[in-house]
Amino acid sequence: MEARAMRYLFRWGATCTLIGAVITMPTGIAAPPSTVVSTTSQQQLATQIDTQIDQPRFASASWGISVVSLDNGHTLYTRNADRLLQPASTAKLYTAAFVLDTLGPDYRVPTQLIAIGSVEHGRLNGSLMLHGMGDPTLGTPGTNSDWADQLATQLAANGVHEVHGDLIADDSYFEGPPIGSGWEARDLQSWFAVPASALSVQENVADLTISPTGIGGTASLMFDPPGSMPHVINRIVTGTRNDINLYRAPGDSTLYAFGTIAQRSEPQNFKLAIVDPAWFAGTLLREALSRHGIHVDGSVRVQHWPQQSAADPDKGTVVAQVLSPPVMEVLSRGLKRSQNLYLQNLLQIAGVKQKVAAEQAGDPDAGFLSSEAWGTRAMHELLNHIGISPDTAQMEEGAGLSRQDLATPNAMVRLLTYLASQPYGNDLRDALPNAGVDGTLEFRMRDTPAMGNVHAKTGSMTYVRCMVGYVTTASGEHLAFAIMLNNYVQDADEPSPSRNLDAIVELLAAYHGHG
């Protein structure tokens, strides 16, 4: 998910603030159609692109552009193509390459129920562990939305009807903090920077609806799913204007809601990060077990890194399991929507595999490395193999949320060239947002030569706009492009710089020349 800072504006000029968070701008707004003038020479194309980026409003900003033919390797256009810039969510393409190289497109991520103890006459004499291994799609529509009932059904089919012990929700498969390196503290309570947990459920997001009551009365707070935010202090009073404030300190589980909501206001909706996804997954599973007639004597408790493991999943018996969709499908879901959780989890899953391979080879790294660090280290080894050196690309997490992620446009295009040459190249291209059709490009470049033609990953953060992907020109030439804009401060009356990125891509799609 791509982050852009703003303040919500409601009726009568009232405001609502999510303190310590970044809120995304609405994405469902179509840009006005543009008239694209077709060109036949490379010089004409360069002049048209220069016209877009040399406007006075970009005088203090940094552009970086690289456009290369996949058919013959010829460079059609370049501007600051070796300058390191923040890639925002286009960094997800580096993660995708690493994950596909490490896990393969067909790998499915398991989530397991493990019996810690013996089963006698339908009774488990010990604890039952819900062991997460990083599936970011658990509990989402179109996949295992009924995951808890599936596990309960399998457990009952294996003859277990009573658990004489606790239900342990275990997300210690990932070693390291649940937030990515370089993620900003102010983002962490928002829906696009949720904890990257090995036991993630319903994308680790809670919907909050705040509704007015009578004047002077405490506002109504409703969470969906219920129970997803266990500690809430509600001090929002119904008044004459909207001034809603939500705050949760980094690392704290208590959400503070304070301010006012207008009595005549429509209900106000927010998306927040679930504080402890593993605990919430455990409560959902316990409810499912009860529905299937399985009684748990003990309580729901969690097992997080770096706590000392009270129960070792490797010493138990797998009694039920659900699998994620194939990795390529998970990547498609993550890339189309720019879903940060999906890419950060996949990076760590691949990182765990790298650690296990190193240990089996008798060559573990000296000292502790987090699952994320194992992943990024192996990612850079792959990039070196591709020909992308550390001085042209530096990734420290998997989603592109870190301001310390850096890449040059030329490095991005080299990555695209590598991806296009792989057996999964066509599938990955189709996994990217399609201009005017779906994903983060659904409402962009409609009714232009780019519509249905351009497959590209977008990237948006405060002061950053990027687009990296593939386009076929009007003459049938296949291009890889990277367009990166950094350090652009937009005045309130200026058009979005995304419109300029779109215009450049539209020029490439309408180009009748050859590289």
N, C-alpha and C positions, 0 to 999 in steps of 0.2 A: 504494500500500500504506500502510496506516495504522499509525503507530508508537506503541507504548506501552512504557514502560520496565518491565523486570522482571528477576528472576534465575531461571534455570531451576532447578527442584527435581527431583532424581531420587530413587531409592529410598534408604532409610536416612538421609534428610535430607541427603544429599550435595549439593553445588552445582556448577554449571558457569557460568562467566562469560565473556561475549564482551566483552572489555575495549574501551572506546571505542565501543561500539555500543549501539543500542536494539533489543530483541527484541520481536516482536509477541506478544500474547496469543493463545492458540488461539481461532479464530472458530467452530468447529463445536460450540458448546454452546447448546442451546436454552433460552430463557428460559421459566420456568413460565407456563402460560396464565393470563390475567387475566380477571376479570369486568368487563365494560364496561357501565356504566349509561347508557342512552340518554337524551339530553336534547332538548328542543324549543325552548328559548329561549336567546338569546345570553348572558343573565345566568347561567343555569345552567351553560352551557359554560364561561364565564369562572371561575365558582366551582370547577368541577372541575379546571381547569388550575391555578388558584391553589393548590389543595390539593396538587398534585404538586410545585410549585416552592417553596412556602413552608415546607417541612419544616425543622426546626432544623439538620439536617446541611448545608443549603445556605446557612447564614447568612453565611458568609464568601466565598461564590462569587458569580459574576456570571451572571445569566440574561439572554438577549435573545430575544424571540419576536415574530414577525409572522405573521399568518394573514389572507389576503386572498382574496376570491372572484374567480375568473377570469371568472365570468359577468357580474358587474355592478360589479366594482371595490370593493365594500364591504369594510371591515376588520372581521373577526369577533373578533379578539383581538390585543392588543399588550401587550408588557411590555419596556421599555427598547429599543424597536425602532430607535432612532437611536444606540445605543451601539456604538462600534467594538469588535469582538471578534475573537479569532483563529478563523478558519474551519476550520483543518486541511484535510482533503482535500475539503471542500465547495468549496474554491477552484478545484478542477478544473472546475467549471461555468463559471467565467469563461474559462478556457482553451478549453473546448469551444465557447463562443460565438464567441470570436475566431477559432479555427481554422476553424469552419464558415463564418464570414463571409469569411475570407481565401482558404482553399483550396477550399471547397465540399465537400459530402458524398461526391462521387464521385471525388475526386482519389486517385491511387495513387502511392505513393512508390517511385521506381526505385532499384535497386542495380545498378551497371554494372561490366563488365569493359572496360577501355580499353587499347588497344594503343598504346604510346608508341614508335613506330618503324614500319618497313615490314615487310611480310610477303612473303617470297620462298620459293617451293618448300616451303611448310608451316612455315617458320621465321620467328618474329618476331625481328627484329634490334633489340632494345631491350627495355625493361621492360614488364611486364604490370601494370596497376593495377586493384586492387579498390577502386572508388570508392563509398563510402557516402554516401547523401543523407538519412539519418535514419530509415529504416524501423525501428521498434521491434519489429516482429513477426518479423523474419528468424530462421528456424530454430526457430520455435515450432510445436507441434502444430496442425493444422487450417489452416495456411497454407504458406509455403515452407519446410517442414522439411528438404527436400532441395535447398535453394537452391544449395549448392556444386556438386552434381552437375548441376543445371540449367545453371549457367553453364559448367561443363566440357563438357557435351554440346553447347551452342551454339557454344563455341569450336572444338571439333573439327569441327562441321558447317561452320564457316567456313574450314576447311582449315588450322588452326594445330595443329601437333603438337610443336613445340619452341619454347621461349622462351629466346633467347640474351640473358639479362639477369635482373634481380631481379623478384620478385613484391612489389609495393608495396601495402600495406594503408593506404588513405588515408581518414582521417576528418576532414580539414581543412575540409570543407563547413560545419561549425559553427565559428564563430570565438568563442573565449572558453573559460573553464575548463569541464571536464567535469562540474562539480557546480553545482547551482543556487545562486543568491544566497541567503544566509541559512541554508543547510543546515548543521547542526551537525557539527563535526568528529567527535564520538563516534559519529555514525550511519554514517560513510562506508564502513566495511568490511562493513556489513550489507546484506542482500538488498533492503531497501526503499529504499536510497539509493545504488544502483549508479551508475556514471558514465553520464551522458547523452551517449552517443557517436553521431556521425553514421554510424558503422559498428558497430552493435550486433548481437549474435548471442545467441540462446538467453536473451534478456532479461538478459544480462550477469550471470548468476547461476551459481555453482558450488555443488554439493552436496558436503558433506564428511561422511564417515562415519568415526568413531573407534572402534576395536575393541581390547579388551584382548588381551594375550598372556600369557606366563607371569609370575609374580611377579618384579618387578625388571626385566622386559624392556620395551623401547621399544614403545609402542602403535602399532597399525597405522593409518595415515591413507590413505584412499582418496577421490579426487576424481572427481566426475562432472559435466561431461565430463572425461576424463583430459587432463592437460596444461593445464587452465584456470588453475591456480595454479602458475606456474613456479618460484617461489622460496619454499621452506618450510623452516623450521628446527624440527624435531620433538624436543621434550624432554619429552614426556608419557610417564610411566613407569607400568607396571601395578602397582597396589598394592591397598590394602584399602578405599579409598573414592574417590568421584568428586570431583575438584577440577580441572576442565578449564578452561583459560584460553587464549583466542585473541586475538592482538593484531597489528594492522598499523598502523603510524603513518601519518597522513594524508600522501599523496604518496609513500609508500614502497611498493615492490613485494614486500617480504619479509613473509611471514606467520610469526609466532612462535607455536608451540603448546607450552604447558608445563603442568606440574601432574601429576595422577595420574588414572587410571581404575581402578575396582574390577575385580579379576580376574573376578568373577562378573557383572559388569554386562552388560546388553544393549548392542549398538553404539549410540553416541550420534550423532545427526544434526544438522547445521547447514547453513544457507544463507548463503553469503558473496558479496560483490561481486567480480566478476572485475576484476583490476587494470587490464588493458589489453585491452578488447574488440576493438580493431582488430587487434592482433597475433594474438589467438586466432582471429579470423575468417580472417586470412591463413594460419595454419597449417592450418585446416580446408579452405580452398580448395586449398592445395597438395596435401593428401592426395587430394582429389577429382580434381584434374588428373592425378595419378599413376594413379589408378584408371582413368582414361579414356585412358591412354597418352600423356599430354602431359608432356614433360620440361621442367623449369625448371632452367637452368644455375646461376642465382644463388641468393641467399638470400631469405628473407622479411624485409622491413623495413617499418617503419611511417612514415607521414607525418602528424604531428600539428600542429595550430595550437599555437604561433605559429612553428614551424620554417619556415625558408626552403624553399619548394617546390622539390624537386629535379626534379619532373616535374609539368607543368601538364596537368590532365585536359582542359582546353579545347583543347589542341593535339594530342590524341590522337584515336583512332578507336574508337567504341563497337563492340565485337565480340560482346557478350553482355549480357543484361539480365534481371532478374527484378523483378516489381512487387509491392508490398504489397497487401493487401485495400483496398477503398475506405475513405476517411477515416471515414465513419460507422461502419463495422464495427470499425475500429481504436479509435475512441472508445468503442464499446460494450464492447470487451474491456477497455479501460482503466478505464472508469467502473464496470463491474460489479465488478471485482476491486480497484478503487482502486489501479491499477498506476501507480506514479509515473513510471517510465521512459517509458511511452507518452505521457503528457501533457506531460512536459518536452521530449521529442523533438519532438512535434507543435508545441509553442510555438515552438521554434527553427526548424523547417521553415518555418512561417509568417513568422517573423522574417527569415529569409533572403529570402523573397519580397518582404517590405516593403523591405528594403535594395536589392534589384535594381530594384524599381519606382521608388524614390527616385533611384537613379543614372540610370536611363533617362529620368526626367523632368528630369534636370539639376539636381536639388535634393538632393544627398547631405548627410547631417548633418555638421556641422563636428566633427572629431575622431572617435576610434574609439568604436564601440558594438559590444558583443558581439551574437551572434545572439539571445541571450536578451533583451538590452536593446532590440533592434529590435522583438522580439515584444511585450514588456510596454509599450513606448511606444505601439505601434499598438493594443494592447488597450485602453489607457486612452482613446485617441481614440474607439474604438468605444463604450466605456462612457459617455463624455460625450455621444455621439450618442443613446444609449439614454435618457439622463437620470440616469445614475449619476455623481455628481461625485466628484472626488478625495478630498474630505473624508468620503466614505461608503464608499469601497472603495480599497484600496491593495494591489496584487499585484506582487511582485517576482520571481516565478518561476512555473512552470506546474503544480506538483504539490500545493502546499499544505504542503510540509514546513517552510517558513520561519516562524519565530515573528514575523517582521515583516510577514507578510500580515495584513491587517485588513479587516473588512467589517462593516457594520451588518445586522441582520436585514431592515430595510426595503430595503436595497440588494440583498440576496439575492433577495427576493421580486420586486422590480422586474426583476431579471435573468430569473427564472423566467417572469414575465409576457411579457417580450420573446421568450424562446425559444419559448414556447407559441404565439406569433403567427406564427412563421416557417413556411415551407413544409415544413421538416424537423422541425417541432415534435413531431409524434406519434412519429417515429422516434427523436428524442432522448429523449423520455419513456420509450420502451421500452428505450433503452440504459441507463437507470438501474437500480440494483438494485430488485427487486420483492419486497415484504415476504412472507416465508415461502416464497419460491419460488427466488430465485437471488441471486448476487452476495454482497455483504457483509450483505445482509438475509435470506439463505436460512434461517437458523435463528432469526429474530426475528419476533415478532407472528404466529406460527402460530395457527390456530384462533381468530382474532379478526376483526372486521370489516375490519381493515387488510390481511389476507392476500390477495394477488393484486390488491389495489386500490391500494396505496401504491407509487409509484415515486419513490425518493428517493436522494440521495447522502449517504452517511455521512462523518463526519470524526472521527478519534480521534487524539489525542496525549496525552502526559502532562498531566493537569489540564484536558484539553479533550475535550468530547463535543458533536457537532453532527449535525443531520439537516436536510436541505433538499430539498424536492421537491413532489410533487403527490399529492392524495388526492381521491376523490369521496365525498361524504357519503352517508348513508343516504337523504337526500331527493333525491339526484342532482345536488347542487351541486358544481362543480369548484373546488377550492381550491389555492392555492400557499402553502406554509408554510416558515418558517425557524425552527428551534429551536436555540439556541446556548448552551452552558454552558461557562464559562471559570473557571479558578482554583479548581477543586474538588479538594480533597485528600481522597481516600477512605481511611477507616479500614479495617483488614483485615477487620473483621467486618461491614462495611456492604455492602449490595447494590450492584451496578454502577449508576452513574447512567444508563447506556443504557436500563435498564428504565424509568426515569421519562420519558425521551424517547419510548420506545415507547408508554407509557401515554397520553401527550398525543396522539400521532398516532392511537391507537386511539379516543380520544374524538372526534377530528375525523371519523374514518370512520363512527362510530355516530351522529353528530349528525343529528337529524331536522328541525331548524329550517332557516331560510333567511336568508341575509345581507341 
